[in-house]
């Protein structure tokens, strides 16, 4: 954040920790802020004017000292700033880090998450979808890391339907499904996502351009 210094975050963060009963000192060893309270693990807060890989690396390194590590940054500005900030909160949760934002005009400190061990929630639906696509896709037609068009199992099945119609002419969807190893043939040809098919009569489809 332009024009903002990390030192502007210190007093608000120190005051917040003091309200929780911590004695607070700055620049102790490698840590920006350290809070100590009898009967509790020390709290470490790393200050930065914005999220960065350096901030996260420093905060994770402090986990060798204590599990109670926060990062503190100035409060975001605007909807775009909130979207980016929200994404960084999710990343910090996965790293077991707490997140503080500091409103610089009045020093208000907001706690967005506390440092607790992260246990990822698995999605059975997403896992099933991933493995289903893997199983249905023939070969490995794409180059990993591409940002272009990806050949999917759906496209491969549509190509098999088109190839069959080119070789055999107009055919019922059920026949294409069985003969072209395309279980979704009728749906694919009816939806015509790629513009490759036409419905010539009820349940019968043909390839649009045999010369293509």
C-alpha positions as a Markdown table, in Angstrom:
| # | Residue | x | y | z |
|---|---|---|---|---|
| 1 | Unk | 0.0 | 0.0 | 0.0 |
| 2 | Unk | 1.6 | 3.2 | -1.2 |
| 3 | Unk | 2.8 | 5.6 | 1.4 |
| 4 | Unk | 2.1 | 3.3 | 4.4 |
| 5 | Unk | 4.9 | 2.2 | 6.7 |
| 6 | Unk | 4.9 | -1.0 | 8.7 |
| 7 | Unk | 5.6 | 1.0 | 11.8 |
| 8 | Unk | 2.1 | 2.5 | 11.5 |
| 9 | Unk | 0.7 | -0.9 | 12.2 |
| 10 | Unk | 2.6 | -1.5 | 15.4 |
| 11 | Unk | 0.8 | 0.7 | 17.9 |
| 12 | Unk | -2.7 | -0.6 | 17.0 |
| 13 | Unk | -1.5 | -4.2 | 17.1 |
| 14 | Unk | 0.3 | -3.6 | 20.4 |
| 15 | Unk | -2.8 | -2.1 | 21.9 |
| 16 | Unk | -4.9 | -5.0 | 20.7 |
| 17 | Unk | -2.6 | -7.5 | 22.4 |
| 18 | Unk | -2.4 | -5.5 | 25.6 |
| 19 | Unk | -6.2 | -5.5 | 25.9 |
| 20 | Unk | -5.9 | -9.3 | 25.9 |
| 21 | Unk | -3.4 | -9.2 | 28.8 |
| 22 | Unk | -0.1 | -9.5 | 26.9 |
| 23 | Unk | 3.1 | -7.7 | 27.6 |
| 24 | Unk | 4.2 | -6.6 | 24.1 |
| 25 | Unk | 7.7 | -5.8 | 22.7 |
| 26 | Unk | 8.8 | -5.2 | 19.1 |
| 27 | Unk | 11.7 | -6.5 | 17.0 |
| 28 | Unk | 12.5 | -9.4 | 19.3 |
| 29 | Unk | 14.9 | -11.6 | 17.4 |
| 30 | Unk | 13.4 | -12.1 | 13.9 |
| 31 | Unk | 9.8 | -11.4 | 15.0 |
| 32 | Unk | 8.2 | -8.0 | 14.4 |
| 33 | Unk | 5.9 | -8.2 | 17.4 |
| 34 | Unk | 5.9 | -10.5 | 20.4 |
| 35 | Unk | 3.3 | -10.7 | 23.1 |
| 36 | Unk | 3.9 | -12.7 | 26.3 |
| 37 | Unk | 1.2 | -13.6 | 28.9 |
| 38 | Unk | 1.7 | -15.9 | 31.9 |
| 39 | Unk | 0.2 | -19.3 | 31.3 |
| 40 | Unk | -0.1 | -18.9 | 27.5 |
| 41 | Unk | 2.1 | -19.5 | 24.5 |
| 42 | Unk | 3.8 | -16.4 | 23.2 |
| 43 | Unk | 2.0 | -14.5 | 20.3 |
| 44 | Unk | 4.0 | -13.4 | 17.3 |
| 45 | Unk | 2.7 | -10.9 | 14.8 |
| 46 | Unk | 4.4 | -10.2 | 11.5 |
| 47 | Unk | 3.7 | -6.7 | 10.0 |
| 48 | Unk | 3.5 | -5.9 | 6.4 |
| 49 | Unk | 1.9 | -3.2 | 4.2 |
| 50 | Unk | 0.4 | -5.9 | 2.1 |
| 51 | Unk | 0.2 | -9.6 | 1.5 |
| 52 | Unk | 3.2 | -11.1 | -0.2 |
| 53 | Unk | 5.1 | -14.4 | -0.4 |
| 54 | Unk | 7.7 | -12.9 | 1.9 |
| 55 | Unk | 5.1 | -12.2 | 4.6 |
| 56 | Unk | 3.8 | -15.7 | 4.5 |
| 57 | Unk | 7.3 | -17.2 | 4.5 |
| 58 | Unk | 8.3 | -15.1 | 7.6 |
| 59 | Unk | 5.1 | -16.0 | 9.4 |
| 60 | Unk | 5.5 | -19.7 | 8.7 |
| 61 | Unk | 9.1 | -19.6 | 10.0 |
| 62 | Unk | 7.8 | -18.1 | 13.3 |
| 63 | Unk | 5.7 | -21.3 | 13.8 |
| 64 | Unk | 9.0 | -22.9 | 14.9 |
| 65 | Unk | 8.7 | -20.7 | 18.0 |
| 66 | Unk | 4.9 | -20.7 | 18.7 |
| 67 | Unk | 1.7 | -21.9 | 17.2 |
| 68 | Unk | 0.1 | -18.5 | 17.8 |
| 69 | Unk | 1.3 | -16.5 | 14.8 |
| 70 | Unk | -0.6 | -13.7 | 13.1 |
| 71 | Unk | 0.0 | -11.6 | 10.1 |
| 72 | Unk | -1.2 | -8.0 | 10.2 |
| 73 | Unk | -1.8 | -5.7 | 7.2 |
| 74 | Unk | -3.6 | -2.5 | 6.5 |
| 75 | Unk | -7.4 | -2.8 | 5.9 |
| 76 | Unk | -8.3 | -3.3 | 2.3 |
| 77 | Unk | -9.9 | -0.6 | 0.1 |
| 78 | Unk | -12.9 | -1.3 | -2.2 |
| 79 | Unk | -14.6 | -4.5 | -3.4 |
| 80 | Unk | -11.5 | -5.6 | -5.4 |
| 81 | Unk | -9.3 | -5.2 | -2.4 |
| 82 | Unk | -11.8 | -7.3 | -0.3 |
| 83 | Unk | -11.8 | -10.1 | -2.8 |
| 84 | Unk | -8.0 | -10.3 | -2.8 |
| 85 | Unk | -7.9 | -10.0 | 1.0 |
| 86 | Unk | -10.5 | -12.8 | 1.4 |
| 87 | Unk | -8.5 | -15.1 | -0.8 |
| 88 | Unk | -5.5 | -14.4 | 1.3 |
| 89 | Unk | -7.4 | -15.2 | 4.5 |
| 90 | Unk | -8.2 | -18.7 | 3.0 |
| 91 | Unk | -4.5 | -19.2 | 2.3 |
| 92 | Unk | -3.5 | -18.2 | 5.8 |
| 93 | Unk | -6.1 | -20.6 | 7.3 |
| 94 | Unk | -4.5 | -23.4 | 5.3 |
| 95 | Unk | -1.1 | -22.4 | 6.7 |
| 96 | Unk | -2.4 | -22.3 | 10.3 |
| 97 | Unk | -1.9 | -18.5 | 10.5 |
| 98 | Unk | -4.1 | -15.9 | 12.0 |
| 99 | Unk | -5.0 | -12.7 | 10.1 |
| 100 | Unk | -5.4 | -9.1 | 11.4 |
| 101 | Unk | -6.3 | -6.0 | 9.5 |
| 102 | Unk | -5.6 | -2.5 | 10.8 |
| 103 | Unk | -7.8 | 0.4 | 10.0 |
| 104 | Unk | -5.1 | 3.1 | 9.9 |
| 105 | Unk | -7.4 | 6.2 | 10.3 |
| 106 | Unk | -8.5 | 5.1 | 13.8 |
| 107 | Unk | -6.2 | 2.1 | 14.7 |
| 108 | Unk | -9.1 | -0.4 | 14.8 |
| 109 | Unk | -7.8 | -4.0 | 14.6 |
| 110 | Unk | -10.1 | -6.7 | 13.2 |
| 111 | Unk | -9.4 | -10.4 | 13.7 |
| 112 | Unk | -10.4 | -12.3 | 10.5 |
| 113 | Unk | -9.2 | -15.7 | 11.7 |
| 114 | Unk | -7.2 | -17.1 | 14.6 |
| 115 | Unk | -4.2 | -19.5 | 14.1 |
| 116 | Unk | -5.6 | -23.0 | 14.4 |
| 117 | Unk | -4.5 | -26.3 | 12.7 |
| 118 | Unk | -6.1 | -26.6 | 9.3 |
| 119 | Unk | -8.0 | -29.7 | 8.4 |
| 120 | Unk | -9.1 | -29.5 | 4.8 |
| 121 | Unk | -12.7 | -30.5 | 3.9 |
| 122 | Unk | -12.8 | -33.0 | 1.1 |
| 123 | Unk | -15.6 | -32.8 | -1.5 |
| 124 | Unk | -16.8 | -36.2 | -2.6 |
| 125 | Unk | -18.7 | -34.6 | -5.5 |
| 126 | Unk | -15.5 | -32.9 | -6.8 |
| 127 | Unk | -13.5 | -36.0 | -6.3 |
| 128 | Unk | -16.0 | -38.1 | -8.2 |
| 129 | Unk | -16.1 | -35.6 | -11.0 |
| 130 | Unk | -12.3 | -35.5 | -11.3 |
| 131 | Unk | -11.9 | -39.3 | -11.4 |
| 132 | Unk | -14.9 | -39.6 | -13.8 |
| 133 | Unk | -13.3 | -37.2 | -16.3 |
| 134 | Unk | -9.9 | -39.1 | -15.9 |
| 135 | Unk | -11.5 | -42.5 | -16.6 |
| 136 | Unk | -13.5 | -41.3 | -19.6 |
| 137 | Unk | -10.8 | -39.4 | -21.3 |
| 138 | Unk | -8.9 | -41.5 | -23.9 |
| 139 | Unk | -5.2 | -41.1 | -23.8 |
| 140 | Unk | -3.5 | -37.9 | -22.7 |
| 141 | Unk | -4.4 | -35.3 | -25.4 |
| 142 | Unk | -3.4 | -32.2 | -23.6 |
| 143 | Unk | -0.1 | -30.6 | -22.5 |
| 144 | Unk | 0.1 | -29.9 | -18.7 |
| 145 | Unk | 0.0 | -26.2 | -17.8 |
| 146 | Unk | -1.8 | -25.1 | -20.9 |
| 147 | Unk | -4.0 | -22.1 | -20.8 |
| 148 | Unk | -5.6 | -22.8 | -24.1 |
| 149 | Unk | -8.5 | -25.1 | -25.1 |
| 150 | Unk | -8.5 | -28.4 | -23.3 |
| 151 | Unk | -9.7 | -31.6 | -25.0 |
| 152 | Unk | -12.2 | -33.2 | -22.6 |
| 153 | Unk | -13.7 | -36.6 | -22.4 |
| 154 | Unk | -17.0 | -35.0 | -23.6 |
| 155 | Unk | -15.3 | -33.6 | -26.7 |
| 156 | Unk | -13.6 | -37.0 | -27.4 |
| 157 | Unk | -17.0 | -38.7 | -27.2 |
| 158 | Unk | -18.5 | -36.1 | -29.6 |
| 159 | Unk | -15.7 | -36.7 | -32.0 |
| 160 | Unk | -16.4 | -40.4 | -32.0 |
| 161 | Unk | -20.0 | -39.7 | -32.7 |
| 162 | Unk | -19.1 | -37.4 | -35.6 |
| 163 | Unk | -16.6 | -39.9 | -37.0 |
| 164 | Unk | -19.3 | -42.7 | -36.9 |
| 165 | Unk | -21.9 | -40.5 | -38.7 |
| 166 | Unk | -19.3 | -39.5 | -41.3 |
| 167 | Unk | -18.7 | -43.2 | -42.0 |
| 168 | Unk | -22.3 | -44.5 | -41.8 |
| 169 | Unk | -24.5 | -41.6 | -42.6 |
| 170 | Unk | -27.6 | -40.6 | -40.6 |
| 171 | Unk | -28.0 | -42.9 | -37.6 |
| 172 | Unk | -30.2 | -43.3 | -34.5 |
| 173 | Unk | -28.6 | -42.1 | -31.3 |
| 174 | Unk | -28.9 | -45.4 | -29.6 |
| 175 | Unk | -27.0 | -47.1 | -32.4 |
| 176 | Unk | -24.2 | -44.5 | -32.3 |
| 177 | Unk | -24.0 | -44.9 | -28.5 |
| 178 | Unk | -23.4 | -48.6 | -28.8 |
| 179 | Unk | -21.3 | -48.7 | -32.0 |
| 180 | Unk | -19.1 | -45.7 | -31.3 |
| 181 | Unk | -18.4 | -46.3 | -27.7 |
| 182 | Unk | -20.3 | -43.1 | -26.9 |
| 183 | Unk | -22.8 | -43.7 | -24.0 |
| 184 | Unk | -23.9 | -40.1 | -24.1 |
| 185 | Unk | -24.3 | -40.0 | -27.9 |
| 186 | Unk | -28.0 | -39.0 | -28.0 |
| 187 | Unk | -27.6 | -36.2 | -25.5 |
| 188 | Unk | -24.4 | -35.0 | -27.2 |
| 189 | Unk | -25.9 | -34.9 | -30.6 |
| 190 | Unk | -29.2 | -33.4 | -29.4 |
| 191 | Unk | -27.4 | -30.6 | -27.4 |
| 192 | Unk | -25.0 | -30.1 | -30.4 |
| 193 | Unk | -22.5 | -28.1 | -28.3 |
| 194 | Unk | -19.9 | -28.0 | -31.1 |
| 195 | Unk | -22.3 | -27.5 | -34.0 |
| 196 | Unk | -21.3 | -30.8 | -35.6 |
| 197 | Unk | -24.7 | -32.5 | -35.8 |
| 198 | Unk | -28.2 | -32.1 | -37.1 |
| 199 | Unk | -31.4 | -33.9 | -36.3 |
| 200 | Unk | -32.7 | -35.2 | -39.6 |
| 201 | Unk | -35.7 | -37.0 | -38.1 |
| 202 | Unk | -36.9 | -38.1 | -34.7 |
| 203 | Unk | -34.0 | -39.7 | -32.9 |
| 204 | Unk | -31.8 | -39.8 | -36.0 |
| 205 | Unk | -28.7 | -37.6 | -36.5 |
| 206 | Unk | -26.2 | -36.8 | -39.2 |
| 207 | Unk | -22.9 | -35.0 | -39.3 |
| 208 | Unk | -23.4 | -31.4 | -40.4 |
| 209 | Unk | -20.4 | -31.1 | -42.8 |
| 210 | Unk | -18.9 | -34.4 | -44.0 |
| 211 | Unk | -16.1 | -32.5 | -45.8 |
| 212 | Unk | -14.9 | -30.9 | -42.5 |
